[in-house]
């Protein structure tokens, strides 16, 4: 199990804390590097804490994607900072439905972690985005999934807000229950117009269920990645500083330019079955 990746700061006791949940085949270190510009710009006011998913992915299962990214597979395995991880894996049952293998273990891991930490908000990408929604709903409606309770009590207060990029509703009975009714935690929902990993329709289903009057929706002209062009960096910084208090006052990154964001592929599964 990897350790959380945070970045100590002299004023940490006075800062807001955001739980950062990485995507499939990423880890805390790679996601932290991805968000470095935003993290550093907000360091005086916000502490971003990046944690590893509990499941280490099998390098054999990822071999094709590693080759496409021009990374030496042996380096990927031997360097612990590059170890690919996931919050669950999609398992076909042989019937019409699929389920998320490993999701229960990840929820237990997050439950125990949150019992000893405090966060004001949550930020997730892809699988991590879905996990951010799942955890938020469980904290908002603790009766829906009792295993997330300790001594029959919630382990953590509700998040003030969340940010999810490329989110979707996972397969399986747990998520069918959680997403059966709308939720109220305010989220910033971001999706790529040309995302072929998590299709726009899957993300829009999540957006429809978010009943908060403070929710916000943004899209970028790209695929399955967290956009980090200068205008998006500025947007993230301003939004995180504002929180959910006045989400509408932050200028949309789409308003200043219609140029294409630089392509960054977190996991190339364009020609393969989506693993989640």
C-alpha positions as CSV (number, residue, x, y, z in Angstrom):
1,X,0.0,0.0,0.0
2,X,1.4,3.4,-1.0
3,X,1.6,6.3,1.4
4,X,-0.2,9.6,0.9
5,X,1.8,12.2,-1.0
6,X,1.4,15.6,0.5
7,X,3.6,18.6,0.6
8,X,4.2,20.1,4.0
9,X,3.9,23.9,4.3
10,X,4.6,26.3,7.2
11,X,0.9,27.4,7.3
12,X,-0.6,24.0,6.9
13,X,-2.8,24.4,10.0
14,X,-4.6,27.3,8.5
15,X,-5.2,25.9,5.0
16,X,-8.1,24.1,3.5
17,X,-7.4,20.4,2.7
18,X,-8.4,18.7,-0.5
19,X,-8.4,14.9,-0.9
20,X,-6.9,14.0,-4.3
21,X,-7.9,10.7,-5.9
22,X,-6.0,9.6,-9.0
23,X,-7.3,7.8,-12.1
24,X,-6.9,4.2,-13.3
25,X,-3.3,3.2,-13.8
26,X,-2.0,6.3,-12.1
27,X,-0.9,6.7,-8.5
28,X,-0.5,9.5,-5.9
29,X,2.9,10.5,-7.2
30,X,2.0,10.8,-10.9
31,X,-1.3,12.6,-10.1
32,X,0.6,15.0,-7.9
33,X,3.1,15.7,-10.7
34,X,0.2,16.2,-13.1
35,X,-1.4,18.8,-10.8
36,X,1.9,20.4,-9.7
37,X,1.3,23.9,-11.2
38,X,-2.1,24.2,-9.5
39,X,-0.8,22.7,-6.3
40,X,2.1,25.1,-6.0
41,X,0.0,28.1,-6.9
42,X,-2.5,27.4,-4.2
43,X,0.0,26.2,-1.5
44,X,-0.5,29.2,0.8
45,X,-4.3,28.5,1.1
46,X,-4.8,24.9,0.2
47,X,-3.1,21.6,1.0
48,X,-3.7,18.9,-1.6
49,X,-3.2,15.4,-0.3
50,X,-2.7,12.7,-2.9
51,X,-3.3,9.1,-1.9
52,X,-2.7,5.8,-3.6
53,X,-5.5,3.4,-4.6
54,X,-5.0,0.1,-2.7
55,X,-4.9,-2.1,-5.7
56,X,-1.7,-2.6,-7.7
57,X,-2.4,-3.4,-11.3
58,X,-0.9,-6.3,-13.1
59,X,1.8,-5.0,-15.6
60,X,0.9,-7.8,-18.0
61,X,-2.6,-6.4,-18.2
62,X,-1.2,-3.0,-19.0
63,X,1.6,-4.1,-21.4
64,X,-0.1,-2.8,-24.5
65,X,-0.7,0.6,-23.1
66,X,2.8,0.9,-21.7
67,X,4.2,0.2,-25.1
68,X,2.0,2.9,-26.6
69,X,3.3,5.4,-24.1
70,X,6.9,4.5,-25.1
71,X,7.8,3.4,-21.5
72,X,10.1,0.5,-20.8
73,X,7.9,-2.1,-19.0
74,X,10.7,-3.1,-16.7
75,X,11.1,0.5,-15.6
76,X,7.4,0.7,-14.9
77,X,7.6,-2.2,-12.6
78,X,10.8,-1.4,-10.8
79,X,10.2,2.2,-10.1
80,X,7.7,2.4,-7.2
81,X,6.7,6.0,-8.1
82,X,5.4,4.6,-11.5
83,X,3.5,1.6,-10.1
84,X,0.0,1.7,-11.7
85,X,-2.9,1.4,-9.3
86,X,-6.6,1.3,-9.5
87,X,-9.7,1.7,-7.2
88,X,-11.3,-1.3,-8.8
89,X,-11.4,-3.4,-12.1
90,X,-14.4,-4.2,-14.2
91,X,-15.3,-7.9,-14.0
92,X,-17.6,-9.5,-16.5
93,X,-20.0,-11.9,-14.8
94,X,-20.8,-13.8,-18.0
95,X,-24.3,-12.4,-17.8
96,X,-25.7,-9.0,-19.0
97,X,-24.2,-7.1,-16.1
98,X,-20.7,-6.4,-14.9
99,X,-19.4,-5.5,-11.4
100,X,-16.5,-3.5,-9.9
101,X,-14.0,-6.0,-8.4
102,X,-12.1,-4.5,-5.5
103,X,-14.5,-1.6,-4.9
104,X,-15.5,-2.8,-1.5
105,X,-11.8,-3.1,-0.4
106,X,-11.2,0.5,-1.7
107,X,-14.1,1.8,0.3
108,X,-12.9,0.1,3.5
109,X,-9.5,1.7,2.8
110,X,-11.0,5.2,2.4
111,X,-13.3,4.7,5.4
112,X,-10.4,3.9,7.7
113,X,-8.3,6.7,6.2
114,X,-11.0,9.4,6.6
115,X,-11.6,8.3,10.2
116,X,-8.2,9.8,11.1
117,X,-8.0,12.7,8.7
118,X,-10.1,15.8,7.9
119,X,-10.7,17.3,4.4
120,X,-12.8,20.2,3.3
121,X,-13.2,19.0,-0.3
122,X,-12.3,16.2,-2.8
123,X,-10.9,16.2,-6.3
124,X,-10.8,13.2,-8.5
125,X,-10.0,12.1,-12.1
126,X,-11.6,9.2,-14.0
127,X,-11.9,6.3,-11.5
128,X,-10.9,8.8,-8.8
129,X,-13.6,11.1,-9.9
130,X,-16.2,8.4,-9.5
131,X,-14.7,7.5,-6.1
132,X,-15.0,11.1,-5.1
133,X,-18.7,11.0,-5.9
134,X,-19.2,7.7,-4.2
135,X,-17.6,8.8,-0.9
136,X,-19.4,12.2,-1.0
137,X,-22.7,10.4,-1.4
138,X,-21.9,8.0,1.5
139,X,-21.0,10.9,3.8
140,X,-24.2,12.7,2.7
141,X,-26.4,9.7,3.0
142,X,-24.6,7.3,5.5
143,X,-27.6,5.0,5.7
144,X,-27.2,3.8,2.1
145,X,-24.0,1.8,2.8
146,X,-23.6,0.7,6.4
147,X,-20.1,-0.8,5.9
148,X,-18.8,2.8,5.4
149,X,-19.8,3.5,9.0
150,X,-17.8,2.9,12.2
151,X,-19.8,2.2,15.3
152,X,-22.8,3.1,13.2
153,X,-21.6,6.6,12.7
154,X,-20.2,8.5,9.7
155,X,-16.4,8.6,9.7
156,X,-16.1,12.1,8.4
157,X,-18.2,15.3,7.9
158,X,-19.7,16.0,4.5
159,X,-17.4,17.6,2.0
160,X,-18.0,21.3,1.3
161,X,-17.6,20.7,-2.4
162,X,-16.0,18.4,-4.9
163,X,-14.3,18.5,-8.4
164,X,-14.6,15.6,-10.7
165,X,-13.0,15.2,-14.1
166,X,-14.2,12.4,-16.4
167,X,-16.6,10.9,-13.8
168,X,-19.1,8.1,-14.4
169,X,-21.3,5.7,-12.5
170,X,-19.4,2.4,-12.0
171,X,-21.1,-1.0,-12.5
172,X,-22.5,-3.1,-9.6
173,X,-25.1,-3.1,-6.9
174,X,-23.4,-0.7,-4.5
175,X,-23.4,2.1,-7.1
176,X,-26.9,1.2,-8.3
177,X,-28.1,2.0,-4.7
178,X,-26.0,5.1,-4.2
179,X,-26.9,6.7,-7.6
180,X,-30.6,5.7,-7.5
181,X,-31.5,9.1,-6.2
182,X,-30.1,12.6,-6.6
183,X,-27.3,13.9,-4.3
184,X,-26.7,17.5,-3.0
185,X,-23.0,18.0,-2.4
186,X,-21.9,20.7,-4.9
187,X,-19.6,19.5,-7.6
188,X,-17.6,21.0,-10.4
189,X,-18.1,18.5,-13.3
190,X,-15.6,18.5,-16.1
191,X,-15.5,16.3,-19.2
192,X,-13.8,16.1,-22.5
193,X,-15.8,16.6,-25.7
194,X,-13.8,13.9,-27.4
195,X,-13.4,11.5,-24.5
196,X,-13.6,7.9,-26.0
197,X,-12.8,6.3,-22.6
198,X,-15.6,7.7,-20.6
199,X,-18.2,8.9,-23.0
200,X,-20.0,12.2,-22.5
201,X,-23.3,10.5,-21.9
202,X,-21.9,8.6,-18.9
203,X,-20.7,11.8,-17.3
204,X,-23.9,13.7,-18.1
205,X,-25.8,11.0,-16.2
206,X,-23.8,11.9,-13.1
207,X,-24.4,15.7,-13.7
208,X,-28.2,15.1,-13.9
209,X,-28.1,13.5,-10.5
210,X,-26.3,16.4,-8.8
211,X,-29.1,18.5,-7.3
212,X,-27.0,21.2,-5.8
213,X,-27.8,24.8,-6.9
214,X,-24.0,25.4,-6.7
215,X,-23.0,22.7,-9.1
216,X,-21.1,23.8,-12.2
217,X,-20.4,22.1,-15.5
218,X,-17.4,22.7,-17.8
219,X,-16.1,20.9,-20.8
220,X,-12.8,21.0,-22.7
221,X,-12.0,20.2,-26.3
222,X,-10.0,17.1,-25.7
223,X,-10.1,13.5,-24.5
224,X,-9.7,11.6,-21.2
225,X,-7.3,13.8,-19.2
226,X,-7.2,16.7,-16.7
227,X,-6.7,19.8,-18.8
228,X,-3.7,21.8,-17.7
229,X,-3.4,24.5,-20.4
230,X,-2.7,28.0,-18.9
231,X,-6.4,29.0,-19.0
232,X,-7.4,25.8,-17.3
233,X,-4.7,26.2,-14.7
234,X,-6.0,29.7,-13.9
235,X,-9.5,28.4,-13.7
236,X,-8.6,25.6,-11.3
237,X,-6.7,28.0,-9.1
238,X,-9.5,30.5,-8.9
239,X,-12.2,27.9,-8.4
240,X,-10.3,26.1,-5.6
241,X,-9.6,29.4,-3.9
242,X,-13.3,30.3,-4.1
243,X,-14.6,26.9,-3.2
244,X,-18.3,26.4,-3.7
245,X,-19.2,29.8,-2.1
246,X,-19.4,31.7,-5.4
247,X,-18.7,29.2,-8.2
248,X,-20.4,31.3,-10.8
249,X,-18.0,34.2,-10.3
250,X,-15.0,32.3,-11.7
251,X,-14.5,32.9,-15.4
252,X,-15.1,29.8,-17.6
253,X,-11.9,28.5,-19.2
254,X,-14.0,28.1,-22.4
255,X,-14.8,31.8,-22.5
256,X,-11.2,33.0,-23.1
257,X,-10.2,30.7,-25.9
258,X,-11.4,27.9,-28.2
259,X,-8.0,26.5,-28.9
260,X,-7.3,22.8,-28.4
261,X,-5.7,21.8,-25.2
262,X,-2.4,19.9,-25.5
263,X,-3.2,16.2,-25.7
264,X,-2.1,14.2,-22.6
265,X,-3.2,10.5,-22.5
266,X,-3.3,9.1,-18.9
267,X,-4.2,5.6,-20.2
268,X,-4.6,4.8,-23.9
269,X,-7.5,2.4,-24.1
270,X,-8.9,3.7,-27.3
271,X,-8.7,0.3,-29.0
272,X,-9.3,-1.8,-26.0
273,X,-12.2,-2.6,-23.7
274,X,-12.6,0.1,-21.1
275,X,-11.2,-1.5,-17.9
276,X,-13.8,0.2,-15.6
